[in-house]
Amino acid sequence: MKAALSALAAAAILGATACQAAETSNPPQARQTTMTTAQQALSATQQALVPIAAFAAVGDMAKLNRALNQALDAGLTVSDAREVLVQLYAYTGFPRSLNALGELMKVHDERKQRGIQDAAGKEPGPLPADYDALAVGTENQTKLVGAPVKGALFDFAPAIDQYLKAHLFGDIFVRDNLDWKSRELATIAALAAMQGVEAQLRSHLQIGLNLGLTPAQLRQLPQVFEAQGETAAADRLQAALQATLK
């Protein structure tokens, strides 16, 4: 493990140490409870996605630089960090995404010059020859949401419905170099960082639950924001959680 271990990774190690101590001193029933709690916690790399997505979404390059270094120290691969920033253009626009990718490239180059060899990570696999973006995206969207997505807005603006299905949930979500839980954590973090998108934030919290993220894991997210000093985002996320986890 690198000497410059991030605060997120250190917290994960301290948590694991505490769990080991509890296993030694607690009776079997208590040990089972401790293990269940540990299994419900977000990993260090999952937590590291949160500030990356949040600072990229609001265009804070100085904080993004710090978050990227912390995430890479915690073991996040370059591919995972890059994929998060590529995906975010669908939620925050090309300018934010391009600027954030430029910052990642700078951080990666600086770390290589210092002799740090970050894990490259997985590249996306090839698409099938008969790939149909709209069909695949519609299927993916239905899985994520839990039901077919329809509504007056999409009847009024059918183009946005097609772009969501074919491009976001098709072309982007079909890329297999980042799992869907991580994609949703990044999306939730970006939406929490932005103002005026509370309805979308609540929707994506529900999608996270549909994908198997637990209430306990989602409740960790405001704590990650608070650790970064982002109290406004933590408050928005906490309010959305209270509305979602009824």
Backbone bond lengths (Angstrom), bond angles and torsions (degrees), N, CA, C in turn:
res aa  C-N    CA-C-N  psi(-1)  N-CA   C-N-CA  omega(-1)  CA-C   N-CA-C  phi
1 M - - - 1.474 - - 1.520 108.70 -
2 K 1.312 117.44 142.90 1.455 121.07 -174.51 1.520 109.43 -68.09
3 A 1.338 116.75 150.43 1.447 121.50 -179.37 1.513 111.10 -64.02
4 A 1.319 115.59 -38.03 1.468 120.47 -177.89 1.513 110.61 -84.19
5 L 1.302 116.24 59.64 1.469 120.86 -177.75 1.510 108.83 -70.12
6 S 1.316 116.76 135.55 1.466 121.30 -177.37 1.506 111.18 -73.09
7 A 1.332 115.30 165.11 1.456 121.15 177.73 1.523 111.59 -61.63
8 L 1.329 115.64 -34.78 1.471 118.72 179.44 1.513 110.94 -65.42
9 A 1.330 116.29 -46.03 1.458 119.32 -179.80 1.517 110.76 -65.44
10 A 1.351 116.41 -39.84 1.455 120.02 179.60 1.515 110.98 -61.88
11 A 1.332 115.80 -41.05 1.463 119.43 178.48 1.514 111.18 -62.40
12 A 1.337 115.87 -39.18 1.461 119.24 179.37 1.518 110.88 -63.77
13 I 1.350 116.77 -39.93 1.467 121.35 -179.63 1.531 109.64 -66.75
14 L 1.359 116.50 -42.60 1.452 119.31 178.62 1.521 111.01 -62.19
15 G 1.341 115.58 -39.28 1.454 119.72 178.27 1.506 111.49 -63.69
16 A 1.332 116.69 -42.17 1.460 120.89 179.79 1.533 110.29 -64.91
17 T 1.354 116.63 -39.63 1.454 120.46 178.85 1.515 110.86 -63.19
18 A 1.337 115.82 -41.66 1.459 119.84 178.80 1.515 111.26 -63.01
19 C 1.337 116.00 -39.83 1.466 119.77 178.71 1.513 111.26 -63.76
20 Q 1.348 116.70 -39.69 1.456 120.34 179.50 1.523 110.38 -64.24
21 A 1.341 116.21 -40.23 1.458 119.74 178.71 1.524 110.68 -64.61
22 A 1.330 115.57 -40.23 1.458 119.50 179.63 1.515 111.06 -64.55
23 E 1.332 117.63 -37.41 1.455 121.13 179.64 1.514 111.27 -63.07
24 T 1.357 115.68 -33.49 1.452 119.89 -177.57 1.519 111.06 -73.65
25 S 1.368 116.74 -39.11 1.458 120.01 -171.36 1.513 114.28 -97.90
26 N 1.329 118.71 -19.49 1.455 121.40 -174.06 1.518 112.41 -91.75
27 P 1.323 117.62 153.27 1.468 121.09 174.45 1.515 110.14 -69.41
28 P 1.379 118.07 168.00 1.470 121.70 -174.99 1.520 113.73 -52.40
29 Q 1.345 118.45 -43.74 1.464 119.77 -177.88 1.523 110.99 -63.97
30 A 1.335 117.07 -41.06 1.464 120.68 178.36 1.515 111.05 -67.35
31 R 1.353 116.61 -37.34 1.462 119.39 178.38 1.523 110.28 -62.84
32 Q 1.339 117.30 -39.66 1.454 120.87 179.33 1.526 110.84 -62.18
33 T 1.357 116.19 -41.36 1.463 120.63 178.20 1.512 110.48 -63.25
34 T 1.341 117.21 -43.29 1.457 121.48 179.35 1.511 111.22 -62.33
35 M 1.321 117.69 -43.76 1.456 121.18 179.85 1.519 110.97 -63.85
36 T 1.349 116.44 -40.80 1.456 120.15 179.39 1.525 110.39 -62.47
37 T 1.340 116.84 -42.56 1.455 120.77 178.95 1.514 110.98 -62.37
38 A 1.345 116.73 -43.15 1.457 120.50 179.76 1.521 111.24 -63.56
39 Q 1.325 116.26 -39.63 1.463 119.32 -179.34 1.522 111.79 -67.26
40 Q 1.345 117.51 -25.12 1.453 121.03 -179.04 1.516 112.52 -83.58
41 A 1.316 118.13 -11.87 1.460 120.81 -176.88 1.525 110.45 -76.06
42 L 1.323 115.19 146.71 1.458 120.18 172.13 1.524 109.32 -68.24
43 S 1.317 115.98 143.29 1.460 120.07 177.19 1.531 109.96 -71.37
44 A 1.332 115.57 167.21 1.463 119.82 178.18 1.522 111.48 -60.69
45 T 1.338 117.19 -39.38 1.460 119.28 -179.50 1.523 111.49 -72.16
46 Q 1.335 117.77 -34.69 1.467 119.58 175.60 1.525 110.36 -63.70
47 Q 1.326 116.48 -43.29 1.462 119.72 177.31 1.523 111.43 -63.41
48 A 1.326 116.06 -34.60 1.460 120.18 -177.96 1.521 112.35 -66.95
49 L 1.331 117.15 -23.84 1.463 120.30 177.60 1.521 111.83 -66.05
50 V 1.328 116.38 -29.34 1.461 121.10 -169.80 1.527 112.35 -63.54
51 P 1.344 119.69 -57.13 1.470 118.17 179.46 1.520 113.60 -65.22
52 I 1.330 117.97 -30.25 1.462 119.47 176.88 1.525 110.01 -59.81
53 A 1.331 116.28 -51.85 1.461 120.39 -178.90 1.517 111.31 -64.48
54 A 1.328 116.72 -40.54 1.463 120.50 -176.79 1.524 111.92 -65.58
55 F 1.315 117.57 -48.03 1.460 120.18 -176.65 1.528 111.51 -72.78
56 A 1.325 116.67 -30.83 1.465 119.34 174.34 1.528 110.38 -66.22
57 A 1.333 116.38 -39.11 1.463 120.97 -177.14 1.520 112.45 -64.00
58 V 1.334 116.92 -34.54 1.469 119.97 -178.26 1.524 112.01 -99.95
59 G 1.330 116.83 -0.13 1.458 120.37 175.17 1.512 115.38 74.72
60 D 1.331 118.49 26.86 1.465 121.72 178.19 1.531 108.32 -91.04
61 M 1.330 116.08 94.86 1.457 120.61 -173.04 1.531 112.48 -71.06
62 A 1.314 117.73 -34.42 1.463 119.54 -179.52 1.529 110.86 -64.47
63 K 1.331 115.96 -45.97 1.467 119.47 178.72 1.521 110.96 -70.87
64 L 1.326 117.09 -33.73 1.465 119.89 176.87 1.521 110.12 -63.68
65 N 1.323 117.14 -41.57 1.464 121.00 178.53 1.524 110.27 -56.82
66 R 1.315 116.00 -47.05 1.467 120.39 179.29 1.516 111.05 -63.36
67 A 1.345 116.48 -44.52 1.467 120.46 -178.28 1.525 111.61 -64.43
68 L 1.323 117.03 -38.32 1.467 120.23 178.34 1.522 111.09 -64.19
69 N 1.319 117.12 -43.91 1.461 120.19 178.22 1.522 110.98 -62.68
70 Q 1.341 117.22 -42.72 1.457 120.31 178.66 1.525 111.08 -63.62
71 A 1.330 115.98 -40.88 1.462 119.61 -177.75 1.523 111.28 -67.23
72 L 1.321 117.07 -42.75 1.465 120.14 178.65 1.526 110.60 -66.41
73 D 1.336 117.37 -36.65 1.463 120.32 174.30 1.521 111.46 -62.83
74 A 1.336 116.24 -33.82 1.472 120.88 -178.89 1.520 112.84 -78.50
75 G 1.332 117.49 -4.66 1.462 120.51 176.70 1.506 115.35 106.58
76 L 1.331 118.74 2.29 1.461 120.06 174.91 1.522 109.26 -65.02
77 T 1.322 117.36 136.35 1.457 120.00 -178.71 1.525 110.38 -79.88
78 V 1.311 115.36 158.90 1.461 120.72 176.89 1.522 110.12 -61.80
79 S 1.321 117.07 -39.40 1.459 121.21 179.61 1.520 111.57 -62.14
80 D 1.336 118.00 -43.20 1.462 121.08 179.80 1.525 110.90 -64.22
81 A 1.328 116.17 -45.07 1.470 119.45 178.92 1.528 110.41 -61.76
82 R 1.313 116.09 -43.58 1.474 120.45 -179.55 1.523 110.85 -64.01
83 E 1.331 117.09 -41.87 1.459 120.29 -177.70 1.523 111.40 -66.07
84 V 1.324 117.47 -38.48 1.461 120.93 175.98 1.519 110.18 -57.81
85 L 1.319 116.86 -45.27 1.465 120.71 -176.81 1.521 111.91 -72.86
86 V 1.324 117.17 -30.46 1.471 120.09 174.29 1.528 109.42 -67.07
87 Q 1.316 117.19 -48.03 1.463 121.17 -178.32 1.521 111.85 -60.33
88 L 1.322 117.18 -35.43 1.458 120.21 -173.25 1.515 113.08 -63.31
89 Y 1.338 118.36 -18.81 1.458 117.70 -179.77 1.523 110.86 -61.27
90 A 1.346 116.61 -28.81 1.463 120.25 179.62 1.524 111.88 -69.18
91 Y 1.321 117.25 -19.65 1.461 121.48 -178.66 1.527 112.74 -109.29
92 T 1.326 117.38 -26.59 1.465 120.30 -173.90 1.519 113.53 -120.71
93 G 1.333 118.15 -9.83 1.453 121.35 179.76 1.528 112.49 100.52
94 F 1.321 115.45 156.86 1.464 121.09 179.92 1.531 113.22 -60.06
95 P 1.348 120.78 -42.81 1.473 118.56 -176.75 1.523 113.15 -56.98
96 R 1.336 116.83 -46.87 1.464 119.44 179.33 1.523 111.08 -62.65
97 S 1.328 116.68 -44.27 1.450 121.06 -177.93 1.531 111.26 -63.74
98 L 1.319 116.48 -46.28 1.466 120.32 -179.21 1.532 111.41 -63.47
99 N 1.325 116.77 -42.69 1.466 119.49 178.31 1.524 111.22 -62.64
100 A 1.336 115.92 -41.51 1.463 119.89 -179.53 1.523 111.50 -67.09
101 L 1.318 117.30 -39.69 1.467 120.40 177.21 1.522 110.71 -64.28
102 G 1.321 116.49 -37.48 1.465 119.35 175.58 1.512 111.73 -62.69
103 E 1.335 116.49 -37.41 1.465 120.20 178.40 1.520 110.71 -68.00
104 L 1.337 117.60 -40.57 1.461 120.74 176.50 1.518 110.52 -61.68
105 M 1.302 117.55 -42.59 1.462 120.74 178.82 1.528 110.95 -60.74
106 K 1.339 115.98 -41.42 1.473 120.15 178.35 1.527 111.04 -64.62
107 V 1.335 116.30 -45.47 1.463 120.48 179.72 1.530 110.28 -61.84
108 H 1.314 116.97 -43.78 1.465 121.17 -179.34 1.524 110.85 -62.13
109 D 1.326 117.53 -42.68 1.471 121.64 179.31 1.524 110.84 -65.48
110 E 1.334 116.59 -43.15 1.469 119.83 -179.40 1.519 111.12 -64.09
111 R 1.316 116.54 -38.85 1.460 119.74 179.79 1.529 111.04 -67.71
112 K 1.316 117.05 -39.28 1.469 119.85 176.63 1.521 110.82 -62.69
113 Q 1.319 117.20 -39.01 1.464 120.28 178.73 1.524 111.82 -65.51
114 R 1.336 116.39 -26.69 1.468 120.52 176.95 1.523 111.81 -87.35
115 G 1.317 117.21 3.14 1.452 121.35 177.73 1.509 114.80 85.90
116 I 1.320 117.91 13.20 1.461 121.61 179.33 1.523 108.78 -89.14
117 Q 1.308 116.45 124.57 1.461 122.02 179.84 1.520 109.27 -104.75
118 D 1.308 116.47 96.20 1.467 120.80 179.07 1.527 110.11 -79.82
119 A 1.326 114.94 146.98 1.461 119.79 178.72 1.524 109.78 -63.73
120 A 1.314 116.21 131.67 1.468 120.29 -177.57 1.519 111.47 -70.02
121 G 1.328 117.17 -39.78 1.454 120.28 -179.48 1.517 112.73 86.95
122 K 1.305 114.87 -175.09 1.461 122.79 -173.12 1.518 111.42 -90.87
123 E 1.309 115.74 139.73 1.461 121.81 172.74 1.529 109.53 -94.26
124 P 1.332 118.53 152.12 1.471 119.30 -179.17 1.515 111.90 -66.14
125 G 1.336 115.20 144.58 1.457 120.20 178.28 1.516 111.54 -77.05
126 P 1.316 117.34 167.75 1.473 121.05 -179.17 1.524 111.66 -71.40
127 L 1.318 115.46 152.19 1.460 120.66 176.51 1.519 109.46 -81.97
128 P 1.329 117.42 150.15 1.474 119.27 176.83 1.522 110.95 -63.85
129 A 1.319 116.02 155.43 1.467 121.05 -177.01 1.520 112.00 -61.85
130 D 1.326 118.07 -32.22 1.458 121.74 -177.60 1.529 111.98 -99.50
131 Y 1.319 117.18 27.46 1.469 121.91 -176.22 1.525 111.22 -60.58
132 D 1.340 115.82 128.34 1.456 123.74 178.08 1.524 106.99 -120.83
133 A 1.338 116.79 103.41 1.458 121.39 -173.02 1.516 112.58 -58.80
134 L 1.323 117.80 -42.49 1.463 120.17 -177.51 1.528 111.08 -67.02
135 A 1.329 117.02 -43.06 1.459 120.20 -179.58 1.527 111.09 -66.43
136 V 1.328 116.20 -45.92 1.467 120.20 179.99 1.519 110.45 -65.78
137 G 1.329 116.49 -42.44 1.456 120.00 -179.08 1.510 112.77 -65.52
138 T 1.330 117.17 -38.82 1.460 120.45 176.96 1.528 110.59 -63.04
139 E 1.317 116.34 -41.72 1.469 120.54 177.80 1.524 111.10 -64.89
140 N 1.333 116.73 -44.76 1.463 120.40 179.41 1.523 111.40 -62.73
141 Q 1.325 116.64 -45.43 1.456 120.57 -179.86 1.529 111.17 -60.03
142 T 1.327 116.68 -41.90 1.463 120.64 179.22 1.523 110.93 -63.01
143 K 1.343 117.40 -40.53 1.465 121.22 177.45 1.527 110.76 -63.40
144 L 1.326 116.09 -44.04 1.457 120.59 -177.00 1.527 111.90 -66.10
145 V 1.318 115.92 -45.94 1.465 120.97 -175.58 1.517 111.42 -81.19
146 G 1.329 116.52 -30.50 1.452 121.12 -178.89 1.508 114.07 98.29
147 A 1.336 116.99 0.23 1.463 122.14 178.67 1.523 107.79 -166.99
148 P 1.341 118.13 158.69 1.468 119.46 176.04 1.528 110.72 -58.92
149 V 1.315 116.11 140.91 1.464 121.48 -177.14 1.521 109.51 -97.02
150 K 1.320 115.49 118.57 1.459 122.12 178.17 1.520 107.97 -138.96
151 G 1.327 116.76 170.73 1.452 118.99 176.37 1.509 112.55 159.69
152 A 1.336 114.55 166.68 1.462 120.37 -177.25 1.521 112.08 -62.05
153 L 1.323 117.03 -36.50 1.467 119.83 -179.84 1.516 111.04 -60.73
154 F 1.322 116.54 -41.63 1.464 120.29 -178.81 1.520 111.74 -74.80
155 D 1.329 116.98 -26.68 1.463 119.59 172.33 1.534 110.33 -70.85
156 F 1.323 116.12 -36.44 1.461 121.67 179.58 1.526 111.49 -71.49
157 A 1.335 116.47 -37.85 1.473 121.93 -178.06 1.527 108.80 -130.20
158 P 1.325 118.20 74.49 1.468 120.87 -175.87 1.522 113.48 -62.66
159 A 1.323 117.80 -23.52 1.463 119.41 179.84 1.522 111.19 -63.02
160 I 1.345 116.79 -41.17 1.469 118.66 -178.46 1.515 110.36 -67.72
161 D 1.320 117.23 -32.49 1.460 120.96 176.26 1.522 110.41 -63.32
162 Q 1.331 116.36 -43.09 1.466 119.86 179.53 1.519 110.92 -67.19
163 Y 1.336 117.46 -41.37 1.460 119.81 -179.67 1.528 110.98 -64.24
164 L 1.338 116.22 -41.64 1.465 119.70 177.73 1.522 110.98 -60.15
165 K 1.315 115.55 -48.18 1.464 119.42 -176.00 1.527 111.52 -70.55
166 A 1.332 116.81 -52.65 1.466 120.42 -171.89 1.519 112.43 -74.58
167 H 1.329 116.58 -40.23 1.467 117.07 -173.65 1.524 112.59 -96.07
168 L 1.333 117.42 -57.02 1.461 118.37 -177.31 1.521 111.37 -64.29
169 F 1.335 116.29 -58.93 1.468 119.37 -175.25 1.521 112.47 -83.43
170 G 1.311 117.34 -12.59 1.456 121.26 174.78 1.519 110.88 -96.43
171 D 1.312 117.06 -79.71 1.466 121.55 -172.88 1.525 113.84 -59.52
172 I 1.345 117.60 -36.70 1.463 119.74 -177.18 1.528 111.39 -86.07
173 F 1.332 117.05 -51.20 1.461 119.37 -175.47 1.532 112.49 -71.65
174 V 1.316 118.20 -15.12 1.462 119.46 176.60 1.526 111.61 -76.63
175 R 1.324 117.18 -17.09 1.468 120.49 178.94 1.528 108.75 -67.94
176 D 1.318 116.56 124.45 1.463 120.88 -169.91 1.524 114.29 -97.85
177 N 1.340 117.12 15.28 1.463 118.58 179.62 1.526 112.87 -89.33
178 L 1.336 117.43 -0.98 1.456 121.18 174.32 1.523 107.71 -143.54
179 D 1.333 116.35 128.33 1.464 119.17 -175.76 1.521 110.60 -71.49
180 W 1.326 115.98 160.48 1.462 121.31 -174.08 1.530 112.37 -67.10
181 K 1.315 118.35 -34.05 1.463 119.58 177.87 1.524 110.46 -61.46
182 S 1.327 116.49 -42.99 1.468 120.06 178.57 1.519 110.96 -65.62
183 R 1.314 116.90 -38.94 1.471 120.29 177.40 1.532 110.22 -60.81
184 E 1.330 116.34 -42.33 1.462 118.86 -178.81 1.521 111.58 -71.00
185 L 1.319 117.98 -37.89 1.461 120.02 176.30 1.522 110.64 -59.46
186 A 1.328 116.47 -42.12 1.465 120.43 178.35 1.525 110.95 -64.87
187 T 1.323 117.04 -42.27 1.464 120.95 179.68 1.522 110.87 -64.54
188 I 1.323 117.45 -45.01 1.462 121.63 178.51 1.526 110.17 -59.48
189 A 1.323 116.55 -43.91 1.463 120.48 -179.59 1.521 111.35 -63.25
190 A 1.330 117.22 -42.95 1.460 120.72 179.73 1.520 111.03 -63.59
191 L 1.328 117.11 -43.78 1.462 120.90 -179.23 1.524 111.38 -67.68
192 A 1.323 117.52 -35.52 1.464 120.53 177.50 1.527 111.12 -65.86
193 A 1.332 116.23 -33.23 1.463 120.18 -178.80 1.520 112.29 -73.27
194 M 1.333 117.42 -26.11 1.458 121.79 -177.24 1.525 110.69 -92.47
195 Q 1.309 116.46 151.46 1.454 121.56 176.92 1.524 110.21 -93.91
196 G 1.326 115.73 148.58 1.456 121.04 172.34 1.512 115.89 84.30
197 V 1.335 118.00 11.28 1.473 120.69 -179.92 1.528 110.37 -124.45
198 E 1.319 115.55 36.22 1.459 120.35 -176.51 1.528 112.46 -62.85
199 A 1.322 117.39 -36.66 1.467 119.47 -179.97 1.525 110.72 -63.57
200 Q 1.335 116.50 -42.63 1.469 120.14 177.86 1.529 110.86 -67.15
201 L 1.324 116.48 -35.60 1.467 119.90 177.74 1.517 110.77 -61.74
202 R 1.312 116.87 -45.51 1.469 119.53 178.79 1.530 111.24 -63.48
203 S 1.325 116.21 -38.90 1.470 119.43 178.83 1.516 111.19 -62.12
204 H 1.327 117.00 -41.35 1.461 119.41 -177.25 1.532 111.95 -76.91
205 L 1.306 117.90 -25.61 1.463 118.68 170.40 1.524 110.10 -63.10
206 Q 1.324 116.48 -40.30 1.464 119.76 177.54 1.521 110.76 -66.31
207 I 1.325 117.39 -39.05 1.466 120.08 176.24 1.530 110.15 -61.44
208 G 1.330 116.43 -40.77 1.460 119.61 176.88 1.521 111.64 -57.97
209 L 1.323 116.78 -42.66 1.461 120.49 176.58 1.521 110.81 -63.51
210 N 1.330 116.91 -41.22 1.466 120.35 178.76 1.526 111.51 -60.70
211 L 1.337 116.55 -31.72 1.468 120.97 -178.71 1.525 112.88 -82.38
212 G 1.323 117.19 -8.61 1.461 119.41 178.64 1.508 115.19 108.15
213 L 1.336 118.45 0.75 1.458 119.06 170.15 1.524 107.82 -66.17
214 T 1.313 116.82 134.97 1.458 120.30 -175.60 1.529 110.57 -87.71
215 P 1.346 116.98 157.97 1.465 119.15 173.36 1.524 112.43 -53.31
216 A 1.338 116.47 -38.98 1.466 119.67 179.44 1.520 111.04 -62.24
217 Q 1.309 117.54 -41.56 1.463 120.64 178.69 1.524 111.29 -65.61
218 L 1.323 116.76 -43.42 1.464 119.51 179.56 1.523 111.36 -64.98
219 R 1.326 116.74 -34.04 1.469 119.83 179.57 1.532 111.70 -70.61
220 Q 1.320 117.64 -15.03 1.462 119.97 174.43 1.522 112.25 -72.15
221 L 1.322 117.23 -24.83 1.458 120.14 -171.27 1.529 113.58 -62.00
222 P 1.344 119.97 -43.57 1.462 117.47 175.87 1.529 112.74 -59.03
223 Q 1.335 116.77 -33.25 1.464 119.80 178.53 1.522 111.20 -65.12
224 V 1.342 116.03 -36.81 1.467 119.43 177.83 1.528 109.71 -64.07
225 F 1.332 116.86 -42.14 1.461 120.10 177.67 1.528 111.12 -63.72
226 E 1.326 116.75 -43.45 1.464 120.34 -179.76 1.525 111.35 -62.13
227 A 1.337 116.78 -37.33 1.460 120.50 178.17 1.522 111.77 -64.06
228 Q 1.331 116.29 -25.43 1.456 121.38 177.41 1.536 112.16 -90.61
229 G 1.329 117.00 -0.23 1.456 120.87 -178.33 1.510 114.32 80.66
230 E 1.345 117.46 14.42 1.465 121.89 -177.09 1.531 109.36 -98.81
231 T 1.338 115.56 74.16 1.456 120.05 -173.79 1.533 112.49 -70.98
232 A 1.325 118.12 -34.20 1.466 119.99 -179.68 1.524 110.44 -64.29
233 A 1.329 116.73 -43.62 1.463 120.46 177.52 1.519 110.47 -65.43
234 A 1.331 116.81 -40.28 1.465 120.37 177.95 1.521 110.75 -61.19
235 D 1.337 117.15 -40.16 1.465 120.61 179.83 1.532 110.85 -67.00
236 R 1.343 116.84 -42.47 1.471 119.26 178.06 1.521 110.95 -61.13
237 L 1.315 115.33 -42.16 1.453 120.17 -178.80 1.522 110.87 -68.25
238 Q 1.323 116.92 -39.53 1.451 120.28 179.03 1.524 111.08 -63.05
239 A 1.331 116.67 -41.59 1.468 120.15 178.15 1.525 111.10 -64.51
240 A 1.326 116.81 -40.04 1.464 120.59 178.79 1.523 110.98 -66.67
241 L 1.320 116.89 -37.70 1.460 120.72 177.42 1.520 111.31 -64.57
242 Q 1.324 116.77 -41.40 1.463 119.69 179.47 1.523 111.10 -63.37
243 A 1.334 116.69 -35.06 1.460 120.39 178.47 1.527 112.60 -75.00
244 T 1.330 116.30 -27.90 1.465 120.86 -175.44 1.519 112.85 -90.34
245 L 1.318 116.33 -41.87 1.470 121.67 -175.79 1.524 109.82 -93.39
246 K 1.312 116.81 65.24 1.462 121.84 -178.47 1.525 110.81 -81.21
